């Protein structure tokens, strides 16, 4: 059996609205300098704590944790459901299930939030496993760590697994775990970013995912 591990933000759902609003709320509460819209989009995918360190290097560790708390205050109240599933992704997930693939989520978003969101949008039935970051986003927050955990929990053979995502951290998570990678260009990354992070195959639309999977497994 081939095990598929899907990123969530930018791969299954366009979650730009909720994430950017949550970031702007946290930035305002902390009285931090506003970023450009393109800079805010860079937060989508990687672990939030890493992006805060990158874009606000002046913050102390305590201040980063406070910013993270403000982010989650808004995100859990409103932002987490301010998203749209990509057109065609649900039917593609159904098709992959019908074809016998073991379909899972491996997201840098906290695991409890992944469960809440997939339940709310009624897509839980398409996944055998829903894996994410630890609730404190400290002990398990990089895509490499999340995918390692997901592989172990799913009892998946690395050689028979594929990481599917839209950002370089998704591809590097697969590469670092010796897992093949499928990059999607309809999310928040682009072709140079994905290829530069060792993407094995690229697809441009959700409906092309199963074709990309077949290309990888031969």
N, C-alpha and C positions, 0 to 999 in steps of 0.2 A: 504493500500500500504506500502511495505517495502522500506525505504529510505537507499541507500547505499552511503557512503562517502569514496572516494578513496584518499589516499595519492598519490603523483605524483612520486617524485624521489625514485627509488627503488621498486616501486609498479606497475606503468604504464610504466616507462622508466628507462633504465640504463643510468643515466646521469653523471656517474663517470668522463668521460673525460673532459667535459666542466666545471664541478664544481672544479675539482682538478687543472686544468689549471688556472682558475680564482683565486683560492686561492694562488697558487704559484706566480702569477703576483702580487697580493696584498702584499704578504709576502716580495717579492723582493723590491717593491716600498717603503715599510715601513722599509726595512733593518732589518727584524725580523729573528730569527733563523728558519732554515728549520725544518719541521716536517718529521716524517717517512710517508711512503705511507699509512700505516694502520691508522695513526693518522689523515691524511687528509680525509680518508674515514669516520671517525667519524663525520665529518662536514655535511655529506649528511643525510638530514632528519630534524634534529633539527634546530631551528632558528639560523642563522649565528651569530648574535650578542651574543647569549648565548655561542656558541662554542668558539668564540674569547675570551670571558671572561674566559672560562675554560682552554684553551690551552695557552693563553697569558695573565695571570693575572697581569702582570706588566704594561699593557696598561691602560692609563687613558681613561675616557669615550670619550673625544675628539679624542684620538688616535684610539679608536675602531671605531668611526664613520668615521674617515678618511680611515681606513683599509676597512671598508664596502664600501665606495665610490670607492676605487680602484678596489675592487672585482667586483662591478657592472659596472665599466668602461669596463673591459675586458668581463665580462659575457654578457652584452647587445650588445657588438660589435661582439663577436664570440662565447663565451662559451654556451649561452643558446640553441643553435641549435646543439651543439656537444653531441648528445645523440642518443640512439637507443631504439625504442619501444621493449618491451620484446616479444619474439615469442609467438604467441597465445593470446596476451592480447586484440587485436582489435576484434577478433572473439568472445572472452569471453564477452567483453563489448556489442557487438551486441546481443549475446544470452541473456544477462541480460535485455537488453531493450525489446527484443522480449517476454520475460517472464513476462513483466509488472512491473519490478522494477524501482524505481525512482533513476537514477544513477547521482552522483555528484562528484566533486573533492573538497577536503578540504586539502589544502597544506600550509605549512609554508613559501612557496615561495611567493613573492609579487603577488597580484592578477592580476595586469596588465601583468606580465610576463607569468602567467598561460594562460591567454587569447592569448597572442602572440604565445606561443609555441603550444598550441592545434590547433590554426588556421593554423600555418605553417605545422604541421604534419597531418592536415586534419582529426582530430579526435573530433572536436568540437561537431559534430552532435550526439555523443554518450552520452552527458552530458546535463542534464536539468539545472544544476547550476555549476559554476566554481568559487570556493571560495578560497581565499588566505589571506596572511598577508596584513596589511596595507602597503601603498607605502613607508612609512618611517621605516617600520619594528620595530616600537616602541610602538604604541598604540595597535596593535594586531599582535603578532608574535609567541606566543606559540601555539602548536597544540590544547591545551585545549581552548584557546581563539578563534582560528580560527574555531574549530568545533562548539563552542557555537554560534558564528556568523552565520555559515553555517546552523545550525539547525533552527535558527530564520528566516533566509532569505528564506529557503526552506519550512518553516512552517511544519517542520517534528516533529512527536511525538517521543520523546526519546525512548519509549518502542518499537517503530517500526523502529528503525534505527540501522545501523551497520557501524562501522568505520573499514576500511580495510587498512592495512599498513604493513611496513617491519621493523619499528624501535620501541623502547620502548616508545618514545614520542607519537607515533600514538596510541598505546594501552592505555597509560595513559590519552591521550586526550579523548578517549572514556570512560574510567573508571571514569574520573572526571566529565564527562557530563552524567553519568548514561546511557551510550550507550554500547551495546554489541560490541565485537571486534573480528575481523578476522585477524590473523597474517599471513603474507606470508614469507616463508623462502628463497625465491630465490633472495631477494634484498640484503640489506646491514646489516641487523640484523641477529641474529641467534636464535635458539630455546630457550636457557636459557634466553636470553635478552627479548624475547617476552613473554615467560611464566612468567618471573619475574615481568612483567608489566601488568599482569592480562589478557593476551590473552585468549579468550574463546575457540577458535578453531584455529588450524594451518593448512595451506596447503602449498605444496611444488612447485606447478606449477600454472601459470595463468589459465590453463584449469580446475583446481580443485576449482576455486573460487566459481562458482555457487553451487557446491556440498557443500562447506563449509558454504555458506549462508543458504542453505536448512537445514543443520545440526543445525545451530543456531536458526532458526525460528521454527524448528520442523515440 
